Amino acid sequence: MRNFLAVSFITLVFAVVVVGAPTLSVKFPEKGAYLYWFEYKDVNGADVITAPIHTAGESAEIDLGAVSVGGKIQPGVLKVYDLKSGNVAAKKLQNLVGKKSLNLKPADFDLVRTVRIVLKPADGKPDERIESAVVVVTDANADEFKAIVDPTSQGTAEFHDVAAGQEKVTVLYGNEKMTIDMQIPAERDESVFTRAIAVSGDVRTVKAAATEESSAEKSERRNQSSERQGGVIGYLVGIVFVLLILYVIYVVMKSRGITLEQGLKKMGVELPKDEGTAEVQSGVPSPEPAVDPNICQFCGQRKDPATGRCACTIDASVGSQMAPRTGQPRLVGLQGVYAGRVFDLAADSITVGRDPSNMIALTEDTAVSRMHAQIMKSSGAVTITDIGSSNGTFVNGMRITSPHPLMNGDELQIGGSKFRFEA
């Protein structure tokens, strides 16, 4: 039995000395990049800081042998630095004795790794900094940090591992002292927290390096840039919105057969008439613009060089249809494939379309629907109704959507053909 105990003791000592201190499995709040190191006192009471070790992922295996002497963990802290947030989690080594794992929560990262206080003269130039001062920061844990600002510091005091929250900053310069309250947020846009403090009074200053720009100044510059970009984007969105509205208006007007000039007139906008040239102050009339005799001044189509006919020429060869009036209302073809043709409106109900079954069959006009429109006579009045055509029915350039009365001289457009209604 005595030999067994001796062997067990030797094995235990061997495990502690050779194998070393236990490994601690640390789980991070999220997958990312981290640094960890130890700050502790050695057997002589001297302060020791180990070299930071970089790790990436969701967890890390940390060897506690670096802070163990004879298998005993020394007093101190384990610090884990989140490179993304710029915050540090600190855990006392004494609380880790006997533990094999450590789950870090977001709330554990409550220390801001780097805090910079930039001292500027209250009435100085933008590039001037306070030459010398002592800055004292009392953080949310009531821990006190001190830093000296000298000419080489260019007005900047830097502190590490300051607890986030409500802080008190005291600045000692010359024979004067000023104290302000300051809030350090745990979540920030930049990992390094920077705060500029204006110092009043008669102070000595140094000129900051031309390349120096504080985080606060960078943040302000970014905000101004974002505001400018937001203004430009808003302006462009506004233009696109206006163009979209104009396009919708144009489509609606076109579907109803309304020209731009007609639409503007309905809104009370009169376009200046094109009279060739402006009024000449000298009193000499302007010469008439040249007219091409080969172009029809009515339909704008080129005349046939042999016959002198154009699209709107009424075909005299259909004299049987143009001749004597029967006393019935009729349609007279003005333009298109049926120019010069006459269709009497003798019946009380007449359908118009491309299908041969219609009473007025416009079989040669491919723009006419199979069942396009219907003309009704009742008590001496004549109306025309569009019956679901693809290209619409127009009276005097206006697209009709309901029964529309016809007056003598009205112009009708059905498909690609134009007609004059004669009562």
C-alpha positions in Angstrom: 0.0 0.0 0.0 2.8 2.3 0.9 4.5 1.6 -2.4 1.2 2.3 -4.3 0.9 5.7 -2.7 4.5 6.6 -3.5 4.0 5.6 -7.1 0.7 7.6 -7.3 2.4 10.7 -5.9 5.3 10.5 -8.3 2.8 10.0 -11.2 0.9 13.1 -10.1 4.0 15.2 -9.8 5.1 14.0 -13.2 1.8 14.9 -14.7 1.9 18.4 -13.3 5.5 19.1 -14.2 5.7 17.3 -17.5 2.2 17.6 -18.9 1.8 21.1 -17.5 -1.2 23.1 -16.4 -4.6 22.4 -17.8 -5.8 23.8 -21.1 -8.8 26.2 -21.0 -11.3 26.0 -23.9 -12.6 29.5 -24.5 -15.8 30.0 -26.6 -16.2 33.5 -28.2 -19.6 35.3 -28.6 -19.3 35.0 -32.4 -16.9 33.8 -35.1 -14.2 36.4 -35.6 -10.6 37.4 -35.0 -9.3 37.8 -31.4 -6.1 38.4 -29.5 -5.5 37.0 -26.0 -2.7 37.5 -23.4 -2.0 37.3 -19.7 -1.2 40.0 -17.2 0.0 38.6 -13.9 2.7 38.9 -11.2 5.5 36.4 -11.0 6.9 34.7 -7.9 9.0 37.9 -7.2 5.9 40.1 -7.5 7.0 41.7 -10.8 4.4 42.6 -13.4 4.4 40.3 -16.4 2.6 40.7 -19.7 2.8 37.8 -22.2 2.9 38.3 -25.9 -0.6 38.5 -27.5 -1.6 35.4 -29.5 -3.8 35.8 -32.5 -6.7 33.4 -33.0 -9.7 33.2 -35.4 -12.9 31.3 -35.3 -15.6 30.6 -32.6 -13.3 29.2 -29.9 -9.7 28.7 -28.9 -7.7 26.4 -26.6 -5.6 28.4 -24.2 -2.7 26.9 -22.4 -2.5 28.1 -18.8 1.1 26.8 -18.4 2.4 30.4 -19.2 0.9 31.6 -15.9 1.6 28.5 -13.8 4.6 27.9 -11.5 4.8 24.4 -10.0 1.3 23.7 -11.3 -0.1 26.7 -9.4 -1.7 29.5 -11.4 -0.4 32.9 -10.5 -2.6 35.9 -9.6 -3.5 38.0 -12.7 -6.0 38.3 -15.5 -6.7 36.7 -18.9 -7.5 39.4 -21.5 -9.3 38.7 -24.8 -9.4 41.5 -27.4 -12.1 41.5 -30.0 -10.5 43.1 -33.1 -13.9 43.9 -34.6 -15.4 45.9 -31.7 -12.2 47.1 -30.2 -13.3 45.9 -26.8 -11.6 43.6 -24.2 -12.9 41.0 -21.9 -10.9 40.5 -18.7 -11.2 37.4 -16.4 -9.3 36.9 -13.2 -7.0 33.9 -13.3 -8.0 32.8 -9.8 -11.6 32.3 -11.0 -10.4 30.0 -13.8 -8.7 27.5 -11.4 -10.2 24.1 -11.9 -12.3 25.1 -15.0 -11.9 23.4 -18.3 -14.1 25.8 -20.4 -15.1 29.5 -20.5 -18.0 30.8 -22.4 -17.6 34.6 -23.1 -20.7 36.7 -23.6 -21.0 40.0 -25.4 -21.5 41.7 -22.0 -18.0 40.4 -20.9 -16.4 42.7 -23.5 -17.0 45.8 -21.4 -13.5 47.3 -21.6 -12.6 49.7 -24.4 -9.0 48.8 -25.5 -8.0 52.3 -26.7 -9.3 55.6 -25.5 -7.8 58.8 -26.8 -8.4 62.3 -25.4 -7.3 65.1 -27.7 -6.7 68.5 -26.1 -7.3 71.6 -28.2 -7.2 75.3 -27.3 -10.8 76.6 -27.1 -9.9 79.7 -29.2 -7.0 78.3 -31.2 -6.6 77.2 -34.8 -7.9 73.8 -36.0 -4.4 72.3 -36.2 -3.3 73.5 -32.7 -3.0 71.2 -29.7 -2.2 71.7 -26.0 1.5 71.4 -25.4 1.5 69.8 -21.9 -1.1 68.6 -19.4 -2.1 65.7 -17.1 -5.3 63.9 -18.0 -7.1 61.7 -15.5 -9.9 59.4 -16.5 -12.2 57.8 -13.9 -14.1 55.0 -15.7 -17.5 53.4 -15.0 -15.8 50.9 -12.6 -14.3 53.7 -10.6 -10.8 52.8 -11.8 -8.5 55.7 -12.4 -6.2 56.2 -15.4 -3.5 58.9 -15.7 -1.5 60.1 -18.7 0.9 63.0 -19.3 0.6 65.1 -22.5 4.0 66.5 -23.6 5.0 68.2 -26.8 5.7 64.9 -28.5 2.2 63.7 -27.7 0.7 66.5 -29.9 -2.1 67.0 -27.4 -3.2 63.4 -27.2 -3.5 61.3 -24.0 -4.0 57.5 -24.6 -5.5 55.0 -22.2 -6.1 51.3 -22.4 -8.8 48.9 -21.1 -11.2 51.6 -19.9 -14.6 50.4 -18.8 -17.4 51.6 -21.1 -20.1 53.8 -19.7 -20.1 57.2 -17.8 -16.6 58.6 -17.3 -15.2 61.6 -15.6 -12.2 63.4 -17.3 -10.0 65.8 -15.4 -7.4 67.9 -17.1 -4.6 69.6 -15.2 -2.7 72.3 -17.1 -0.6 75.0 -15.6 -2.2 76.1 -12.4 -5.7 75.4 -13.7 -8.0 72.4 -13.7 -11.1 71.4 -15.6 -13.5 68.4 -15.2 -16.0 67.1 -17.7 -18.4 64.1 -17.9 -18.0 61.8 -20.9 -19.9 58.8 -22.2 -17.9 56.0 -23.8 -20.3 53.6 -25.7 -19.6 49.9 -25.8 -20.7 49.8 -29.4 -19.0 52.3 -31.7 -18.4 52.9 -35.4 -14.6 52.7 -34.8 -12.7 50.4 -32.5 -10.6 53.3 -31.1 -12.7 55.8 -29.1 -11.5 59.4 -29.6 -12.9 62.5 -27.8 -11.7 66.1 -28.4 -11.8 68.4 -25.4 -11.5 72.2 -25.8 -9.2 73.7 -23.1 -9.8 77.4 -22.3 -7.4 79.9 -20.8 -3.8 81.0 -21.5 -2.2 77.8 -22.7 0.9 76.9 -24.7 0.2 75.0 -27.9 2.0 72.9 -30.5 1.0 72.4 -34.1 -0.4 69.0 -34.9 1.0 66.9 -37.8 -0.6 67.6 -41.1 -1.7 64.0 -41.4 -3.4 63.8 -38.0 -7.1 63.4 -38.1 -9.1 62.3 -35.1 -11.9 59.7 -35.2 -14.4 62.4 -34.3 -13.2 64.5 -37.3 -13.3 61.5 -39.5 -16.8 60.6 -38.4 -18.0 64.2 -39.0 -16.4 64.1 -42.5 -18.1 60.8 -43.3 -21.4 62.2 -42.1 -21.0 65.3 -44.3 -20.1 63.0 -47.2 -23.1 60.8 -46.5 -25.4 63.8 -46.3 -24.1 65.0 -49.7 -24.5 61.6 -51.2 -28.0 61.4 -49.7 -28.9 64.8 -51.3 -27.6 63.7 -54.7 -29.5 60.4 -54.5 -32.7 62.2 -53.4 -32.3 64.6 -56.3 -31.9 61.8 -58.8 -34.8 59.8 -57.3 -36.9 63.0 -57.7 -36.0 63.4 -61.3 -36.8 59.7 -62.0 -40.1 60.1 -60.3 -41.0 63.2 -62.3 -40.0 61.4 -65.6 -42.1 58.4 -64.6 -45.1 60.6 -64.1 -44.6 62.4 -67.4 -44.2 59.0 -69.1 -47.5 57.7 -67.6 -49.3 60.9 -68.7 -47.8 60.5 -72.2 -49.1 56.9 -72.4 -52.5 57.8 -71.2 -52.7 60.7 -73.7 -51.6 58.5 -76.5 -54.1 55.8 -75.7 -56.9 58.4 -75.8 -55.6 59.9 -79.0 -54.7 63.2 -77.4 -51.7 65.1 -78.8 -49.3 67.0 -76.6 -50.6 70.3 -77.9 -54.2 69.3 -77.2 -53.2 68.2 -73.7 -51.4 71.4 -72.9 -54.4 73.4 -74.2 -56.7 71.6 -71.8 -54.4 72.6 -68.9 -54.6 76.2 -70.1 -51.1 76.3 -71.7 -51.0 77.9 -75.1 -48.0 77.0 -77.2 -46.6 79.8 -79.4 -47.8 79.3 -83.0 -45.1 78.5 -85.5 -45.4 81.3 -88.0 -42.1 80.7 -89.8 -40.2 83.7 -88.5 -40.7 86.3 -85.8 -42.0 89.8 -86.5 -39.3 91.8 -88.3 -38.9 95.3 -86.9 -37.7 96.7 -90.1 -41.2 96.3 -91.6 -40.0 94.2 -94.4 -42.1 91.0 -94.5 -40.3 87.7 -94.3 -40.2 85.6 -97.4 -42.6 82.6 -97.4 -41.0 79.3 -96.7 -40.4 77.2 -99.8 -43.1 74.6 -100.5 -42.2 71.3 -102.1 -44.9 70.8 -104.8 -44.3 67.0 -104.6 -45.4 66.8 -101.0 -49.1 67.1 -100.0 -49.6 70.0 -97.7 -52.6 68.2 -96.0 -51.4 64.6 -95.3 -47.6 65.2 -95.7 -47.2 62.3 -98.0 -45.3 62.4 -101.3 -47.5 62.6 -104.4 -47.4 60.1 -107.1 -45.2 61.6 -109.8 -47.4 60.2 -112.6 -50.9 60.9 -111.3 -50.2 63.6 -108.6 -52.3 61.6 -106.1 -51.5 61.1 -102.4 -53.0 59.2 -99.5 -55.8 61.7 -98.9 -56.8 62.1 -102.5 -60.4 61.2 -103.0 -60.8 58.6 -105.7 -63.0 60.2 -108.5 -63.3 56.8 -110.1 -65.8 55.7 -107.5 -68.4 58.2 -108.8 -71.2 55.8 -108.1 -70.4 56.0 -104.4 -69.7 59.7 -104.3 -72.6 60.8 -106.4 -75.9 61.9 -105.6 -76.8 62.1 -102.0 -79.5 59.7 -100.9 -80.5 61.8 -97.9 -78.9 59.2 -95.6 -75.8 60.1 -93.4 -72.6 58.6 -94.7 -68.9 58.1 -94.1 -66.5 59.5 -96.7 -63.0 58.1 -96.8 -60.4 60.8 -96.4 -57.1 58.9 -95.8 -55.8 55.4 -96.0 -56.7 52.5 -98.2 -60.4 53.6 -98.2 -59.7 57.2 -99.3 -62.4 58.3 -101.7 -64.8 55.5 -100.7 -68.3 56.3 -99.4 -70.3 54.2 -97.0 -74.0 55.1 -96.6 -75.4 54.7 -93.1 -78.9 53.4 -94.1 -79.5 51.0 -91.3 -80.3 51.9 -87.7 -77.4 49.7 -86.4 -74.2 49.2 -88.4 -71.1 47.4 -87.3 -67.7 48.3 -88.6 -64.7 45.9 -88.6 -62.3 43.9 -90.6 -64.5 40.7 -90.6 -66.5 40.4 -93.8 -69.7 39.9 -91.8 -69.7 43.6 -90.8 -72.0 45.9 -92.7 -69.0 48.2 -93.2 -66.3 45.6 -93.8 -62.8 47.3 -93.8 -61.1 44.0 -94.9 -58.1 45.8 -96.4 -57.0 47.7 -93.3 -55.0 45.4 -91.1 -55.1 48.0 -88.2 -58.9 47.5 -87.9 -60.1 44.9 -85.4 -62.5 42.1 -86.6 -65.3 43.8 -84.7 -64.2 47.4 -84.3 -67.1 49.9 -83.8 -70.9 50.2 -84.0 -72.8 53.1 -85.5 -76.4 53.7 -84.2 -79.2 55.9 -85.5 -82.0 56.9 -83.2 -84.5 59.8 -83.6 -82.3 61.5 -86.1 -79.2 61.3 -83.9 -76.2 59.3 -84.9 -73.7 57.8 -82.3 -70.6 55.7 -82.6 -69.3 53.3 -80.0 -66.0 51.4 -79.8 -66.7 47.7 -79.1 -63.4 46.6 -77.7 -61.0 47.3 -80.6 -57.3 46.9 -80.2 -56.3 50.3 -81.6 -59.3 52.3 -80.5 -61.8 54.6 -82.3 -61.2 58.3 -82.5 -63.5 61.2 -83.2 -61.7 64.5 -84.1 -58.5 63.1 -82.7 -60.1 62.1 -79.3 -60.3 58.4 -78.4 -63.9 57.5 -77.4 -64.7 55.1 -74.5 -68.5 55.4 -74.6 -71.2 56.2 -77.1 -70.2 59.4 -78.9 -72.7 61.6 -80.9 -71.6 62.5 -84.4 -72.0 65.9 -85.9 -71.8 66.9 -89.6 -68.1 67.2 -90.6 -66.7 65.1 -87.7 -63.6 63.2 -88.6 -63.4 59.5 -87.6 -60.3 57.3 -87.4 -60.9 53.6 -87.5 -57.6 51.6 -87.6 -55.4 53.2 -90.3 -58.4 54.8 -92.1 -59.9 58.3 -91.7 -63.4 59.2 -92.6 -65.6 62.3 -92.6 -69.1 62.0 -91.3 -71.7 63.8 -93.4 -75.2 64.1 -92.0 
